[in-house]
């Protein structure tokens, strides 16, 4: 049976972080752990000792216990073990150790970054209501199940919860909604990414690979025009007395298709899955018992509803579109990318003093925006997010913005925007064939 050799270094670092003297900054600890060269590391430690002795009158040898330095040595060896940056981490605890030593991305980001963990990296980020490409009959059954549970909660709680709170509760207790779970905590996300599944991700693969995704909230709000376009809105729902949502520091993404999410997600961490290795850290509130509390009134109600639903499933006349208030998950089209492009241009123009040299609403510019939206749609369908991600579209929008401000009509052609935004992602002849085909489809009319 596999035993993680990374769990002890991870836990040692947590303990070092806890006992490290408050008058000795944490960056001293991190520098001792991250410096690869042994001689340089010893020299840095001696420099820190001299600085604290001369400037503060503090002898670090009396502040830092010998055992802590031994722990530091053990963590240092683990962290600096040679590995390929393109390969997944050996397991979830090796991933966690590296996350700890990059606090600007993971430890110090509350309110700035959101995270999601998935057991299989090849899975698309799809709302549970629509997973597995359900038939119309199956989708109707899932809808009825969801409506039944929400209606049951309404009868139990009357006016305690608003509709969007009931949908969030449903997502956490029966799944099967159009919401996508996110969390403020990278450690909660890593726990869920490392949970075992009933079936392998890919029966033909040698082993499953988990994935942790994260992104900046400010960027998402900017690109989604605060949730008004097809990228979808991040919804902060915090119903009172819902233990799971509180424990998991949960928020929700509403209305996004996985095509748009995967184009946006620039940050991904992967690791090999192993039977029996589930990331847990009680100091961060991350264990199965803490994230799924047993003393939970809603859990008991869910179990009671489940028995009633299993015995007598109901059919409801309300349509899925009516129930979700128009937020039905759908594949984005060129008009959705057009809204994202226009929002990006308008946002950039708001930061410029005075009007641009060219009118962004002129027929020529409107036609170019249509062509760019068509091109991005076709390119994603033909080549996926490798060629048509958020980065490429943002660069093209930047080229469009510069052309509008400068008044240079020669830069305002689809060919020039492709050169500006998408050419850097092309890696060979096959990529260029796809780019030219998408360009041809969108300019031949």
N, C-alpha and C positions, 0 to 999 in steps of 0.2 A: 504493500500500500504506500502511496506517495505521501511523504511528509515534507512540508515546506521548510527549507533551510533559510528562508527570508523572514519568517515570523519573529524569531528572536531579535535580529538586528532592528526590525521595525519597532518592537516593543521596547528595546533598549533606548532607542532614540526618543521615544515618547517619555520614558523615565528620565533621561538626561534633560530633556526640555523642562520637565516638572521640577527637578531638583537644582537646576543650574542657578547660581546666585543671581539675585535681581540686579546687583550692581556690576555684573559682568554681562554686557550685551549678548543677545542670542547670535548676532552675526559672527562673534568669535567662535562659538560652537560650530556654526555652519562652515566657517572657513577651515576649521580643523577637519571637518568631515569631507569636504568637497575637493580639497587640494590633492591632486594625484601624486605629485612628486614628493617622496618622503623627506628629502633634504629641505625642500622649500617649505614643507609643512612644519618641520622642526624649527626652521628659522622664523616662520610666522608666529609660532607659539612663543618663542623667545622674545620676539618683538612686542607681542601683546603683554608679556610679563614685565618688560622694561617700561613700557608706556604706563601701565597701571601703577608700577612701583614709583616712577619718577613724577607722574602728574597727579596721582590720586593717593599715593602713600599706601597702596593696597598690594599685598603679596598674594598673587593668584595661587601660589603653591599652598597657602593656608586656606584659600577659598574653595579650591577644586580638590575634592577627595581623590586619592590615588585610584580607587575603584572606578570613578567616573572616567578617568583617563583611559583605563583599561577598556571600559565600554566604548569610549570614543574610538579606540583603535579597532575594535571588533566591527563597529558600524562602518568605519572608514574602509576597511577591507571589503565589506559587503557592497557598499555603494560604489566603490571604484573598480569592482570586478569588470573585466573587459566584456563588452557585449556589443552586438551590432545594433546601431540605432534604428535600423529598418525592420528588425525582428521584434515580435511581441515579447513582453517580459515573461520570465519563466513561470510566474504565477501571480496571483492577486497581491500577495504581500511584497514581492519585489516591486511591483508597480506602486504600491502604497509607500514604500521607502523612498522611492524617487519623487513621489508627490510631496512628501514631507519636506524634502530639501529644496523645493521650489515654492516657497510660501507665497510669493507674489501671484502665483497662478491658482493656488489651492487653499492655503491657510488664511490668507488675508483678503478674501474677495467677497465677503458677505454683502449682498445687495448689488454686486457688480457682475458676477458670473452665475450661470445656472448650469446644472449638470444632469446627465441622464446615463444610466447604466443599462446595458443589454447583454444577455448571456452569449449571444451569437453576433459577431461583427457583420456577417453577411445579411442579417435581417434588416429590412427597411424600417424606418421609424414611422410606424403606421398605427393609428388609433385602433384599439382592440375591437371596436365595433365592426371594423372593415378588414380585419386580418384574414388571410387565407382566401381572398377573392370570393366571398360568399355569393351564392346564388340569390336571386330575388326572394325566393321562399325562405332561405336561411337568414337573410338580412331582415326580413319581416319578423321572423321568430325572435331574433336578437332584439329588435326594436320593441316587440311586445314584452319581452322579459324585462327590459330596462324600464319601460313605462309602468309595468306592474310594480316593480320595486320602488320607484319614485312615488307612485300613488299610495303604496303601503306606508312609506315614511310620512307622507302628508297626513294620512289618517292618524298616525301615531303621535305626530308632533304638531299638527295643526299649523300655526303660523310661526313656529320657532325658526324655520329655515326658509330662505328665499330659494327660488327655482335653481339658480346657478350653484347654490350651496348643496342642494339635493343631488345635482348631477355630479359634483365633486365627491360627495359621500358615496354615490353609486360606483364611481370609478375606483375607489379604494376598497370597497367591500364586495362588489360582484363583477367589477370590470365591465367590458362591453359597452363603453361610451365613445363619444367622438373626441374626448379630451386626451391629451398626451401628458403623461406624468413627467414632471421635472422636480428638481430639489435644489435648495441652496447649498446643500452639503455634498462635497465630493465623496465623503466617506460613506454616506447613505447610498449614493449612486454606485460606488464600488461594491458595496454589499449586494445590491440587486444584480449587478453585472456578474457576480461570482456565484449566485444561487444556482443549484443544479436544476436540470430540466428532465422531463420524462423521456425525451427522445434526443439523439444527437443533432447538432445544427446541420451537419452535412455527413450523411452515412459514408460517403466516399473519402472523407478527410481523415487524417491520422489522429486528429484531436480537435476539440472545440476551442475557439478563441473568443474570449469576451472582449467587450468594448466599452469604454467610457468616453462620452462626448461632453464638450462644454463650449460655451460661447458667451460673449459679452452682452449684457442686457441692453446697454446703450446702443450698440450696433444693431441689435434686432429691432429695437424701437425705431431707430432711424430708417432702416431698410423697409420696415413694415408700415411706415407712416403712422406710427402709434397704433398698429393693428387694424388699419382701415383698408389695406390691400390684401392680396391673396396669401401673403406670407403668414398672416395670422397674428393674433394678439396673445401676449403673455398675460394670463389672468391670475391675479392674486386673490385666492379664495381661502378664508380662514374661519370656517364655521366654528362656533364655540362647542366645547365638549365633544370633540371628535378626536380621540386619542391618536389614531393612525396618522391623520394629516399633520397633527402637531409634532408627533415623534419623528416623522419623515421629512419635516421642514418642506412640505410639498407646495408647489405651484403648478399651474397647468397651462399648456399651450392649446389654443382654441382655433380650429379651422384650417390648419396647415396640412397640405399634402406632402408625403414623404419626399417627392421630387424636390420641392422647395427647401425642405429641411436639410436634405443631404447636400444641396448646393450651398447652403449657408455654412454648415458645420465645418469650420476650418481646423478645429482642435480635436484630435482623437488619440486615445491611449489604448493599446491592446495588450492582452496577456493570455497565456495558455491556461485553460481550465483543467482542473484535476479533481477527481472524485474525493470528496471529504474536505476540500479546501474552500471554505467560505470566509471571506474577509469579515472580521468582527473587531470592534474596539470599544469596550465599555466606556473608556474615557471620553469618547465622542458621542456616546448615546447610541452606538451602533452594535446591537446584537439582535438576534431574532426575537427574543422576548421583549426587548425594549421597543422595537419597531412595530411589533404586532402584539400589543398588550392583551393579556388574557381577560383582565377586568375591564370589559368594554360593553356598555349597554347596546351599542349599535351592532356589535358582533352577535349578540344574542337575538336581536330583532332580525338580523339577516338570516340566521339559522332557522328562525320560526317562519319567516317569509318563504325561504327555500323549500321547506316542507310543504307549505300550502301551494306554492307554484308547481312543484313536481307532481302533486296529487291532482291539481286542476289548473293547467296553463290556460290563460285567457288570450283572447284576440281583441286588439284595440283598433278602432277606426282611424285614430289620429295618424297622419302620415309622418314619416321620418323628417321631412322638411319642416312641417309644422312644429313637431316636437323640439327640434333643434333650433327653431327660429331662423331658418335659412343658413345655418352653419354646417350643412351637409358637406362631408369630405368629398372633394372632387379633384381630378387631375387638372393642373394649371394649363391655361392656353396662352396664346400670344397676347390677348387682351389683359391678362393678369400681369405678364411681364411688362407690358406697356405702362400699366399703373405704377409698377415699381420704378421704371425708368423715369417717368414724369415726376414721381415723388422725389427721386434722387436729385434730379436737375433742379427742381424748385427749392429743395433744401439747400443746395449749394449756392443758388442765386441769392437766397436770403442773406447770405454772409457777405455779399458784394455791395459796395456803395454805388448806388445808381443803377439804371437799367443796363442790360447787356447790349452789345453792339448789334446783335441780331435778335429779332423777335422770336422767342421760343414757341409761339403759337402760330407762326407763319405756316402756310401750306407746305413749303419745302422742308421745314424742320419737323412738322407733324408727319410728313411722309417718311422721313429718315427714322423717326422714332418707331413708326410702324414696321419699317424694314429691320431695325435692330431687334425689336421684340420678336418678330417672325424668325430672324436668324438664331437668336438664343434658344427659342423653342425647338427649332429643327435640329440645332447642334446638340442639344441635350438628348433628344430622342435618338440621334444617330451615334453620338459618342459618349453620352453620359456625363457625370459631373467632373471627370478628368479634364474635359475640354470646356465645359460650360458650367462653371461654378460661380458662386457669388463674387469671387475675386476678379474673374474675367469680365463679368457684367459691370462691376464697379469701375474697372479701368476704362471700359468703353463709355460709361456714363461720364467719367472724368474727361475723356477726350471730347465728348459732346459739349460738356460745360465750357471747356477751354475754347472751343470753336465759337460758341455763342458769345462769350465775353470778348474774344479778340476780333470777332467779325470776319473770320477767315473762312470763306465758303469752300475753299479747296480741302479743308479738313473735315467738312461736313458731308462725307459720303460713307456709305456702309463699308466700302473697302478700307478706308482710312481708320474707321472705328474698329474694324477687325484687326488691323495692324497694331493699333494702339492697345486694344483690350485682350484679344484672343491669341495672337501670334506667339506671345511668350510661353503659352501652355502647350504649343504644338511640339511634339518630340520626334517627328519623322514624316516620311512620305504619306503613310496611311492617315495620320492626323490631318495633314493638309488636304488630302482627298475629301475627307469628311467636311472640313471647313469650306472648301470650294463648292461642294454639293449643296450645303446649307445656304451658302451665299447665292448660288444660282437659283435655288427654289424661291428665294425671297426678293430677287431683283428682276426676274424674267417678265413680270407683268408690266 
